Amino acid sequence: MTIGGFANHVARINLTDRTVTYEEIPHDWAMKYIGARGLGVRYLLEGDPTCDPLGPDNLLCIMNGPVTGSRVNMSGRQALVTKSPLTGTVTDSHIGGWSAARMRWAGFDALIIEGKADSPVYLYLQDGTVEIRDASEVWGKNVHDTIDFFKDRYEEKNDLSVMTIGTAGENMVKYAAWINEDDRAAGRGGTGAVGGSKNLKAVVMKAKQDYTKPLDDFADEFDEARKGGLNAIIGEGAFTQPRKGGLSVYGTNVLTNITNTIGAYPTRNGQTTTFAPDHETLTAEWVNDNILVAEPTCHACPVACKKEVEVEYNGRLLRTESVEYESAWALGGFAGNNNTASVAWMIAQCNDYGLDTIEMGGALSCYAEICQEGLNGDFEALEWGDHEQMVALVEKTAARDGVGDIIAEAASGIAEHFGRPDLAMSVRGQVIPAYDPRGLKGMGLGYATSNRGACHLRAYTPASELGVIDLKTDPLDWESKPELVKLLQDLSAFTDSMDLCKFSQFVESPDNYADQYRTLVGLESFTPDDLLEAGERIYNLERYYNILAGETEGADTLPSRFTDEPSTAEGSEGHVCELDQMLEAYYELRGWNKGLIPEEKLRELAIID
């Protein structure tokens, strides 16, 4: 395969017999599925889609994109692709920081991990080779102690990255995450539980900076394309403009005020659509004025949306990253909690135990409503906003101790256990993020049709509905949303396969993306239409995997709270989410039959012969 960007080097790792083999990427796969997310799903199809997600037959694919480790801005991402133990569907969970670039500089596009080790192991990557090494000394340790252990062992001098699971992953909590040294998380879908099921504790990567480069004939064109993307990111008035744009100044939490104002901030497990006025201490403005201490960034990113804070909680001082939008909502307003120090503390707990903050908050919120209904029996109760009890339950969840063993099964498992499945604000078993579909109608359709379960990152419609991008739509209008959702799903499938930060979509155009991809890979032609066709192919490939895994008609749904219980908050008062009407139009645009893909569509997209 003579194309730019790729190392064209894949390690296939069998943990059962502790062997490593190396191979190139099939050229047609790279061309059709781009990299990272898309290519990871194609590798996943080599396994058995009907397998037990926590069994040895499930594959865990750690994937880079063609721009990973390059000078392309906002390219510091990689994807972990597997069958999710939370949803039973395909999932890809993306992690920022520096581990993606370090894996590429160590010589790899992908690690395809299969089987199960008979004792704890970690992977050591350096100079294009992988070694399977004993991890017994770190099994039982949490994330930060594990990272410190490896940095001491390998005398870290700014050339080492560590991705690891914590005790939550070892205990196979359904929403356990992988965390890297920058407290970045591959949070969603339970990829950390898959690592734990394989006795895989960590991936340690040692490599000096060695930027991914284009082919020589495309070097000048690539430099121009890269500058075009950078100019969009740092341009005057851009939402991403360093030190001036809202995302750079305030981080993701810039959204807290506006979503509360328009009645789209799910509160107390979605019983209401605003946490105002109690939300004030969770806002980015309050955080910046009171507890902000640093603003680090990821590889190749001038935006620096990460916000490091320092808080005192119950007499203990903590410096951590970060009170960002999703985490502050999940462990804050969704659970009726406005104690910011406790939110920061729980985020730090989740980062150390290796837990998805969104799913953790969703589980606690579901359990709080179970207790509100008096259904918790002999288990200790959780009242709305009881942050001390929440902190205790996070610890119990990571250890699967007592009621923590039930909470470890996520909101969907909790609600099922206590006989009230309607109280799980989940789609395909994965809890919703911080946007109420009664106030942001596009998110409702996006949640329902997301192949990995409820997700805002498959199609980030708030960028349009809140007026962040030029393509503006009314948040309460549902008729424009099927076309918007399909467009953003296809675009995101491509950018996740590059693998670029989602925030680049606020400012970069399909032309920017197509130019950077074409010139780095080395193609004479690649247009925005080609980009969207590739994204459509990847999105359909994921749906195809889910169908092979057993998904049937009717999986594209929402909790009845969002379709049957009108909002009572200003901005969205009286509104429900008109999912059925949107689905009908969406399926027609997709060429699907009630959520299932006709064979002719698979052939049209060259997914099958």
C-alpha positions as CSV (number, residue, x, y, z in Angstrom):
1,M,0.0,0.0,0.0
2,T,1.8,3.1,-1.2
3,I,-0.2,6.0,0.3
4,G,0.8,8.7,2.7
5,G,-0.2,9.1,6.3
6,F,-0.3,5.5,7.2
7,A,2.5,3.5,8.8
8,N,0.9,0.6,7.1
9,H,1.8,-1.5,10.1
10,V,-0.8,-3.4,12.1
11,A,-0.1,-5.7,15.1
12,R,-2.4,-8.6,15.6
13,I,-2.1,-9.7,19.2
14,N,-3.4,-13.0,20.5
15,L,-3.5,-12.8,24.3
16,T,-4.5,-16.5,24.7
17,D,-1.3,-17.9,23.2
18,R,0.7,-14.7,23.7
19,T,1.7,-14.2,20.1
20,V,2.1,-11.1,18.0
21,T,2.1,-11.0,14.2
22,Y,2.4,-8.0,11.9
23,E,0.6,-7.2,8.7
24,E,-0.2,-4.4,6.3
25,I,-3.6,-2.8,5.9
26,P,-5.6,-4.1,2.9
27,H,-5.4,-1.2,0.4
28,D,-9.1,-1.3,-0.5
29,W,-10.1,-1.2,3.2
30,A,-8.0,1.9,3.7
31,M,-9.6,3.6,0.7
32,K,-13.1,2.6,1.6
33,Y,-13.1,3.0,5.4
34,I,-10.4,5.8,5.8
35,G,-9.0,4.7,9.2
36,A,-9.7,4.8,13.0
37,R,-13.5,4.4,13.5
38,G,-14.3,3.1,10.0
39,L,-11.4,0.8,9.6
40,G,-11.8,-0.5,13.2
41,V,-15.4,-1.7,12.4
42,R,-14.1,-3.4,9.3
43,Y,-11.5,-5.3,11.4
44,L,-14.2,-6.0,14.0
45,L,-16.2,-7.8,11.3
46,E,-13.4,-10.4,11.1
47,G,-14.6,-11.6,14.4
48,D,-18.0,-13.0,15.4
49,P,-20.7,-10.2,15.8
50,T,-22.7,-12.6,17.9
51,C,-19.9,-13.1,20.4
52,D,-20.1,-12.4,24.2
53,P,-18.6,-8.9,24.5
54,L,-16.8,-10.0,27.6
55,G,-15.7,-13.3,26.1
56,P,-12.3,-14.1,24.5
57,D,-13.8,-14.0,21.0
58,N,-14.5,-10.3,21.1
59,L,-11.9,-8.1,19.4
60,L,-10.5,-4.9,20.9
61,C,-9.2,-2.7,18.1
62,I,-7.1,0.3,19.0
63,M,-7.0,2.4,15.9
64,N,-5.3,5.5,14.6
65,G,-6.4,7.6,11.6
66,P,-4.3,8.7,8.6
67,V,-3.6,12.1,10.1
68,T,-2.7,10.8,13.6
69,G,0.6,12.1,14.7
70,S,0.8,14.6,11.9
71,R,0.8,18.4,12.0
72,V,-2.9,18.5,11.1
73,N,-4.6,20.5,13.8
74,M,-6.9,18.8,16.3
75,S,-5.7,15.4,15.2
76,G,-4.7,14.1,18.6
77,R,-7.4,11.4,18.7
78,Q,-7.6,7.6,18.4
79,A,-10.5,5.1,18.5
80,L,-11.1,2.0,20.5
81,V,-13.5,-0.2,18.6
82,T,-15.1,-3.3,20.0
83,K,-18.5,-4.9,20.7
84,S,-19.9,-3.1,23.7
85,P,-20.7,-5.0,26.9
86,L,-23.1,-2.1,27.7
87,T,-25.1,-2.1,24.5
88,G,-24.3,-5.4,22.7
89,T,-23.7,-3.3,19.6
90,V,-20.6,-2.0,17.8
91,T,-18.9,0.9,19.7
92,D,-16.1,3.2,19.0
93,S,-14.8,5.3,21.9
94,H,-12.3,8.1,21.2
95,I,-9.5,9.3,23.4
96,G,-7.5,12.6,23.2
97,G,-4.3,13.6,24.8
98,W,-1.0,12.3,23.4
99,S,-1.4,8.5,23.3
100,A,-2.7,8.5,19.7
101,A,0.3,10.4,18.4
102,R,2.7,8.3,20.5
103,M,1.3,5.0,19.1
104,R,1.8,6.3,15.6
105,W,5.3,7.5,16.3
106,A,6.0,4.0,17.7
107,G,5.2,2.7,14.3
108,F,1.5,1.6,14.4
109,D,-1.8,2.3,12.7
110,A,-3.7,-0.4,14.7
111,L,-3.6,-3.0,17.4
112,I,-6.0,-5.9,16.9
113,I,-6.3,-7.7,20.2
114,E,-8.0,-11.0,20.6
115,G,-8.3,-13.8,23.1
116,K,-7.7,-13.6,26.9
117,A,-4.5,-13.8,28.8
118,D,-4.3,-16.4,31.6
119,S,-2.9,-13.7,34.0
120,P,-2.6,-9.9,33.9
121,V,-0.6,-8.4,31.0
122,Y,0.3,-5.1,29.4
123,L,1.5,-4.3,25.9
124,Y,4.8,-2.5,25.3
125,L,5.2,-0.7,22.0
126,Q,8.5,0.6,20.7
127,D,10.2,0.8,17.2
128,G,7.5,-1.0,15.4
129,T,7.3,-4.0,17.8
130,V,4.9,-5.1,20.5
131,E,5.8,-7.2,23.5
132,I,3.3,-8.8,25.9
133,R,4.6,-8.3,29.4
134,D,3.5,-9.3,32.9
135,A,1.2,-6.8,34.6
136,S,0.8,-8.6,38.0
137,E,2.6,-5.7,39.8
138,V,-0.1,-3.2,38.7
139,W,-3.2,-5.4,38.7
140,G,-5.4,-4.0,41.4
141,K,-4.0,-0.5,41.1
142,N,-6.0,2.4,39.8
143,V,-5.2,4.6,36.9
144,H,-2.9,7.2,38.3
145,D,-0.8,4.8,40.3
146,T,-0.5,2.6,37.2
147,I,0.7,5.4,35.1
148,D,3.2,6.5,37.7
149,F,4.5,3.0,38.0
150,F,5.2,2.8,34.2
151,K,6.8,6.2,34.0
152,D,9.1,5.3,36.8
153,R,9.9,1.9,35.3
154,Y,10.7,3.3,31.8
155,E,12.3,6.6,33.0
156,E,9.8,8.8,31.2
157,K,11.4,11.7,29.5
158,N,8.6,13.1,27.5
159,D,8.6,10.1,25.2
160,L,6.2,7.8,27.0
161,S,2.4,7.5,26.9
162,V,0.3,5.1,28.9
163,M,-3.3,4.0,28.4
164,T,-4.7,1.9,31.2
165,I,-7.8,0.6,32.9
166,G,-8.5,1.0,36.6
167,T,-10.1,-1.3,39.1
168,A,-13.5,-0.6,37.4
169,G,-12.2,-2.2,34.2
170,E,-10.7,-5.1,36.1
171,N,-14.1,-5.7,37.8
172,M,-15.8,-5.4,34.4
173,V,-18.1,-2.5,35.3
174,K,-20.3,-2.2,32.2
175,Y,-19.1,1.4,31.5
176,A,-15.5,1.1,32.5
177,A,-13.1,3.3,30.4
178,W,-9.6,3.5,29.2
179,I,-7.7,6.5,30.5
180,N,-4.4,8.0,29.4
181,E,-1.8,10.0,31.2
182,D,-3.5,13.3,30.5
183,D,-6.7,12.1,32.2
184,R,-8.3,11.7,28.8
185,A,-10.9,9.0,28.6
186,A,-12.2,6.6,26.0
187,G,-15.3,6.7,28.1
188,R,-18.4,5.4,26.3
189,G,-19.4,1.8,25.6
190,G,-17.5,-0.1,28.3
191,T,-14.2,-0.5,26.4
192,G,-12.4,-0.7,29.7
193,A,-14.5,-3.7,30.7
194,V,-13.4,-5.4,27.5
195,G,-9.8,-4.8,28.5
196,G,-10.5,-6.2,32.0
197,S,-12.2,-9.3,30.5
198,K,-9.0,-10.0,28.6
199,N,-6.7,-9.4,31.6
200,L,-5.2,-6.5,29.6
201,K,-4.2,-3.8,32.0
202,A,-2.4,-1.2,29.9
203,V,-0.7,-0.2,26.7
204,V,2.6,1.5,27.1
205,M,4.1,3.4,24.1
206,K,7.6,4.7,24.0
207,A,8.6,6.9,21.0
208,K,10.0,10.2,20.2
209,Q,8.2,12.8,18.1
210,D,8.2,11.8,14.5
211,Y,5.5,13.6,12.6
212,T,3.4,11.7,10.1
213,K,4.2,13.0,6.6
214,P,2.6,13.0,3.2
215,L,4.2,11.5,0.1
216,D,6.9,13.8,-1.3
217,D,4.9,14.8,-4.4
218,F,2.1,16.1,-2.1
219,A,4.2,17.9,0.5
220,D,3.6,21.5,-0.7
221,E,-0.2,20.9,-1.3
222,F,-0.5,19.3,2.2
223,D,1.2,22.2,3.8
224,E,-1.3,24.6,2.2
225,A,-4.3,22.3,3.1
226,R,-3.1,22.1,6.7
227,K,-2.8,25.9,6.9
228,G,-6.3,26.2,5.5
229,G,-7.6,24.1,8.4
230,L,-5.6,26.0,10.9
231,N,-6.8,29.4,9.6
232,A,-10.4,28.2,10.1
233,I,-9.7,27.2,13.7
234,I,-7.8,30.3,14.7
235,G,-9.7,32.8,12.6
236,E,-11.1,36.0,14.1
237,G,-14.5,35.4,15.6
238,A,-14.2,31.6,15.5
239,F,-15.7,29.7,18.3
240,T,-12.4,27.9,18.5
241,Q,-10.1,31.0,18.3
242,P,-7.3,30.5,20.9
243,R,-7.9,32.6,24.0
244,K,-10.8,34.5,22.4
245,G,-13.4,32.0,21.2
246,G,-16.0,30.6,23.6
247,L,-14.7,27.0,23.4
248,S,-11.1,28.1,24.1
249,V,-11.9,30.6,26.9
250,Y,-14.5,28.5,28.7
251,G,-14.1,25.0,27.5
252,T,-17.1,22.7,26.8
253,N,-18.9,24.0,29.8
254,V,-19.7,27.2,27.9
255,L,-23.0,25.5,27.0
256,T,-24.4,25.1,30.5
257,N,-26.1,28.5,30.6
258,I,-27.7,28.3,27.2
259,T,-29.1,24.8,27.5
260,N,-30.7,25.7,30.8
261,T,-32.1,28.8,29.3
262,I,-33.8,27.0,26.3
263,G,-35.2,24.1,28.5
264,A,-32.8,21.5,27.1
265,Y,-30.8,20.5,30.2
266,P,-32.0,17.2,31.5
267,T,-32.4,17.4,35.2
268,R,-33.2,14.8,37.9
269,N,-33.1,12.0,35.5
270,G,-35.0,14.0,32.9
271,Q,-38.0,14.7,35.1
272,T,-37.4,18.4,34.2
273,T,-35.6,20.2,31.4
274,T,-33.7,22.8,33.4
275,F,-31.6,23.0,36.5
276,A,-31.8,26.8,36.7
277,P,-31.2,28.7,38.9
278,D,-29.3,25.9,40.8
279,H,-27.0,25.4,37.8
280,E,-25.0,28.6,38.4
281,T,-22.0,27.1,40.3
282,L,-21.7,24.5,37.5
283,T,-21.2,27.0,34.7
284,A,-18.0,27.7,32.9
285,E,-18.1,31.3,34.0
286,W,-18.2,30.3,37.7
287,V,-15.5,27.7,37.2
288,N,-13.2,30.2,35.5
289,D,-13.7,32.8,38.1
290,N,-13.3,30.6,41.1
291,I,-11.4,27.3,40.7
292,L,-9.6,27.3,37.3
293,V,-5.8,26.8,37.6
294,A,-4.5,25.6,34.2
295,E,-5.4,25.1,30.6
296,P,-3.5,22.2,29.1
297,T,-4.1,20.9,25.5
298,C,-3.9,17.8,23.3
299,H,-1.5,17.0,20.5
300,A,-1.6,19.4,17.6
301,C,-4.3,21.6,19.2
302,P,-4.2,25.4,19.6
303,V,-7.7,25.6,21.2
304,A,-6.9,24.3,24.7
305,C,-10.5,23.6,25.7
306,K,-9.3,21.4,28.7
307,K,-9.6,23.2,32.0
308,E,-7.7,22.1,35.1
309,V,-9.3,23.0,38.5
310,E,-8.3,23.0,42.2
311,V,-11.0,22.4,44.8
312,E,-11.3,21.5,48.4
313,Y,-13.8,18.8,49.3
314,N,-14.5,17.5,52.8
315,G,-11.2,18.9,53.9
316,R,-9.2,17.4,51.1
317,L,-7.4,19.4,48.4
318,L,-7.7,18.2,44.8
319,R,-6.3,19.4,41.5
320,T,-7.9,17.7,38.6
321,E,-9.1,18.0,35.1
322,S,-11.9,19.1,34.5
323,V,-15.4,20.4,35.3
324,E,-16.4,20.1,31.6
325,Y,-19.9,20.2,30.3
326,E,-20.9,16.5,30.0
327,S,-19.3,15.5,33.3
328,A,-20.5,18.5,35.2
329,W,-24.1,17.8,34.0
330,A,-24.0,14.1,34.6
331,L,-22.7,14.3,38.1
332,G,-24.4,17.6,38.7
333,G,-27.7,18.7,37.3
334,F,-28.8,15.3,36.1
335,A,-28.5,14.0,39.7
336,G,-29.8,17.3,41.2
337,N,-26.4,18.2,42.6
338,N,-25.0,21.7,42.5
339,N,-22.0,21.2,44.7
340,T,-19.2,21.9,42.3
341,A,-16.4,20.6,44.5
342,S,-18.1,17.3,44.8
343,V,-18.5,17.2,41.0
344,A,-14.8,17.8,40.5
345,W,-14.1,15.1,43.1
346,M,-16.3,12.5,41.4
347,I,-14.7,13.3,38.0
348,A,-11.3,12.6,39.6
349,Q,-12.7,9.4,41.1
350,C,-14.0,8.3,37.7
351,N,-10.6,9.1,36.0
352,D,-8.8,7.1,38.7
353,Y,-11.1,4.1,38.8
354,G,-11.6,4.2,35.0
355,L,-15.3,5.0,34.6
356,D,-17.3,6.9,32.1
357,T,-18.5,10.0,33.8
358,I,-21.7,10.3,31.7
359,E,-22.8,6.7,32.4
360,M,-21.8,7.0,36.1
361,G,-24.0,10.1,36.4
362,G,-26.8,8.5,34.5
363,A,-26.6,5.4,36.8
364,L,-26.7,7.5,39.9
365,S,-29.6,9.6,38.6
366,C,-31.6,6.5,37.7
367,Y,-31.0,5.1,41.1
368,A,-32.0,8.4,42.8
369,E,-35.4,8.2,41.0
370,I,-35.7,4.5,42.0
371,C,-35.2,5.7,45.6
372,Q,-37.6,8.6,45.0
373,E,-40.2,5.9,44.0
374,G,-39.4,3.9,47.2
375,L,-38.2,0.9,45.1
376,N,-34.7,0.4,46.5
377,G,-35.8,-2.0,49.2
378,D,-33.0,-2.7,51.8
379,F,-30.3,-0.9,49.8
380,E,-29.2,2.5,51.0
381,A,-31.1,5.4,49.6
382,L,-29.8,8.2,47.4
383,E,-31.6,11.5,47.5
384,W,-31.3,14.2,44.8
385,G,-28.2,16.3,45.4
386,D,-26.8,14.1,48.2
387,H,-23.2,14.5,47.0
388,E,-21.6,12.7,49.9
389,Q,-23.7,9.6,49.2
390,M,-22.9,9.9,45.5
391,V,-19.1,10.0,46.2
392,A,-19.5,6.8,48.3
393,L,-21.5,5.1,45.6
394,V,-19.0,5.8,42.9
395,E,-16.4,4.0,45.1
396,K,-18.8,1.1,45.6
397,T,-19.6,0.9,41.9
398,A,-15.9,0.6,40.9
399,A,-15.5,-2.2,43.5
400,R,-18.9,-3.8,42.7
401,D,-19.6,-3.7,46.4
402,G,-23.2,-4.0,47.7
403,V,-25.6,-1.9,45.7
404,G,-22.6,-0.8,43.6
405,D,-22.8,-4.2,41.9
406,I,-26.2,-3.2,40.6
407,I,-25.1,0.4,39.7
408,A,-22.2,-1.1,37.8
409,E,-24.8,-2.5,35.3
410,A,-25.6,1.1,34.2
411,A,-29.0,2.9,34.2
412,S,-30.5,0.3,31.9
413,G,-29.4,-2.6,34.3
414,I,-30.5,-0.7,37.4
415,A,-34.0,0.1,36.0
416,E,-34.4,-3.5,34.9
417,H,-33.3,-4.9,38.3
418,F,-35.9,-2.8,40.2
419,G,-38.7,-3.5,37.7
420,R,-38.9,0.0,36.2
421,P,-37.2,-0.1,32.7
422,D,-38.9,3.2,31.9
423,L,-36.7,5.0,34.4
424,A,-33.5,4.4,32.4
425,M,-32.9,7.4,30.1
426,S,-31.0,5.1,27.7
427,V,-31.0,4.1,24.1
428,R,-29.6,0.6,23.2
429,G,-28.6,0.4,26.9
430,Q,-26.4,3.6,26.8
431,V,-27.6,6.6,28.8
432,I,-28.2,10.0,27.1
433,P,-25.7,12.8,27.3
434,A,-26.5,16.4,28.4
435,Y,-29.2,17.5,25.8
436,D,-32.9,17.0,26.3
437,P,-34.6,16.0,23.1
438,R,-37.7,18.0,24.0
439,G,-35.7,21.2,23.7
440,L,-33.3,20.1,21.0
441,K,-35.3,17.9,18.6
442,G,-32.3,16.9,16.4
443,M,-30.7,15.2,19.4
444,G,-33.7,13.0,19.8
445,L,-33.3,11.6,16.3
446,G,-29.6,11.5,16.8
447,Y,-29.9,9.5,20.0
448,A,-32.4,7.0,18.5
449,T,-30.4,6.3,15.4
450,S,-26.9,6.2,16.9
451,N,-25.3,2.8,16.2
452,R,-23.4,2.9,19.5
453,G,-26.4,3.9,21.7
454,A,-27.5,7.3,22.9
455,C,-24.8,9.7,21.8
456,H,-24.3,13.4,20.9
457,L,-21.1,12.8,19.0
458,R,-22.6,10.8,16.1
459,A,-24.5,13.9,14.9
460,Y,-23.9,17.0,17.0
461,T,-27.0,18.9,16.0
462,P,-26.7,21.5,18.8
463,A,-24.0,23.1,16.7
464,S,-26.8,24.0,14.3
465,E,-29.6,24.3,16.8
466,L,-27.7,26.6,19.1
467,G,-26.3,28.7,16.2
468,V,-22.6,27.8,16.6
469,I,-22.2,26.9,12.9
470,D,-23.5,28.7,9.8
471,L,-26.1,25.9,9.1
472,K,-28.6,27.2,11.6
473,T,-31.9,25.4,12.5
474,D,-34.7,26.0,15.0
475,P,-34.1,23.7,18.0
476,L,-37.9,23.1,18.4
477,D,-38.5,22.4,14.7
478,W,-38.4,18.7,13.9
479,E,-39.1,18.7,10.2
480,S,-35.6,19.9,9.3
481,K,-33.8,17.4,11.5
482,P,-33.8,14.1,9.5
483,E,-31.7,15.7,6.7
484,L,-29.4,17.5,9.3
485,V,-28.9,14.3,11.3
486,K,-28.0,12.2,8.3
487,L,-25.6,14.9,7.0
488,L,-23.8,15.2,10.4
489,Q,-23.7,11.4,11.0
490,D,-22.0,10.9,7.6
491,L,-19.6,13.8,8.2
492,S,-18.7,12.6,11.7
493,A,-18.2,9.1,10.5
494,F,-15.5,10.5,8.2
495,T,-13.9,12.8,10.7
496,D,-13.8,10.1,13.4
497,S,-12.1,7.9,10.9
498,M,-9.4,10.6,10.1
499,D,-9.4,10.8,13.5
500,L,-10.1,14.5,14.3
501,C,-11.5,16.3,17.3
502,K,-15.3,16.8,17.0
503,F,-14.8,20.5,17.8
504,S,-13.1,21.0,14.4
505,Q,-16.6,20.7,12.9
506,F,-17.5,24.1,14.4
507,V,-15.2,25.9,12.0
508,E,-13.7,23.6,9.4
509,S,-15.6,22.8,6.2
510,P,-15.9,19.6,4.2
511,D,-13.5,21.3,1.7
512,N,-10.9,21.7,4.5
513,Y,-11.3,18.1,5.5
514,A,-11.2,16.7,2.0
515,D,-8.1,18.8,1.1
516,Q,-6.1,17.7,4.2
517,Y,-7.1,14.0,3.7
518,R,-6.3,14.0,-0.1
519,T,-2.9,15.7,0.2
520,L,-1.7,13.6,3.2
521,V,-2.8,10.3,1.7
522,G,-1.7,11.3,-1.8
523,L,-4.8,11.2,-4.0
524,E,-5.2,13.2,-7.2
525,S,-8.9,13.8,-6.4
526,F,-11.1,13.6,-3.3
527,T,-14.1,15.9,-3.0
528,P,-16.6,16.8,-0.3
529,D,-19.0,14.4,-2.1
530,D,-16.4,11.6,-1.8
531,L,-16.1,12.5,1.9
532,L,-19.8,12.1,2.5
533,E,-20.0,8.9,0.5
534,A,-17.2,7.4,2.7
535,G,-19.0,8.6,5.8
536,E,-22.3,7.0,4.6
537,R,-20.5,3.8,3.9
538,I,-19.0,3.7,7.4
539,Y,-22.3,4.5,9.1
540,N,-24.0,1.7,7.1
541,L,-21.2,-0.7,7.9
542,E,-21.8,-0.1,11.6
543,R,-25.5,-0.7,11.2
544,Y,-24.7,-3.9,9.3
545,Y,-22.6,-5.1,12.2
546,N,-25.4,-4.5,14.6
547,I,-27.8,-6.4,12.4
548,L,-25.4,-9.3,12.2
549,A,-25.1,-9.1,16.0
550,G,-28.9,-9.6,16.3
551,E,-30.4,-6.1,16.2
552,T,-33.9,-6.1,14.8
553,E,-36.6,-3.6,13.7
554,G,-37.6,-1.2,16.5
555,A,-34.2,-0.5,18.0
556,D,-34.3,3.1,17.0
557,T,-36.3,4.5,19.9
558,L,-36.2,6.9,22.9
559,P,-37.3,6.6,26.5
560,S,-41.0,7.4,26.7
561,R,-40.3,10.4,29.0
562,F,-39.1,12.3,26.0
563,T,-41.9,11.4,23.6
564,D,-44.8,11.4,26.0
565,E,-44.1,13.8,28.9
566,P,-44.1,17.4,27.8
567,S,-41.4,19.8,29.0
568,T,-42.5,22.2,31.7
569,A,-39.6,24.6,31.5
570,E,-39.4,27.9,29.7
571,G,-38.0,27.7,26.2
572,S,-39.4,24.2,25.5
573,E,-42.6,24.3,27.6
574,G,-45.2,21.9,26.2
575,H,-42.9,20.2,23.8
576,V,-42.2,16.5,23.4
577,C,-39.8,14.9,20.8
578,E,-41.7,13.9,17.6
579,L,-39.5,10.8,17.0
580,D,-41.9,8.7,14.9
581,Q,-42.3,11.5,12.3
582,M,-38.6,12.1,12.1
583,L,-37.8,8.5,11.8
584,E,-40.0,8.0,8.8
585,A,-38.3,10.8,6.9
586,Y,-34.8,9.7,8.1
587,Y,-35.3,6.1,6.9
588,E,-36.3,7.3,3.5
589,L,-33.1,9.5,3.3
590,R,-31.0,6.5,4.4
591,G,-32.7,4.0,2.0
592,W,-33.4,1.8,5.0
593,N,-36.4,-0.4,5.8
594,K,-37.5,0.5,9.4
595,G,-33.9,0.7,10.5
596,L,-32.7,-2.4,8.6
597,I,-30.4,-2.1,5.5
598,P,-31.6,-3.7,2.3
599,E,-29.1,-5.8,0.5
600,E,-29.0,-3.5,-2.5
601,K,-27.9,-0.6,-0.3
602,L,-25.0,-2.7,1.0
603,R,-24.0,-3.4,-2.6
604,E,-24.4,0.2,-3.7
605,L,-22.0,1.3,-1.0
606,A,-19.6,-1.6,-1.8
607,I,-19.9,-3.1,1.7
608,I,-20.7,-6.5,0.3
609,D,-20.0,-7.8,-3.2
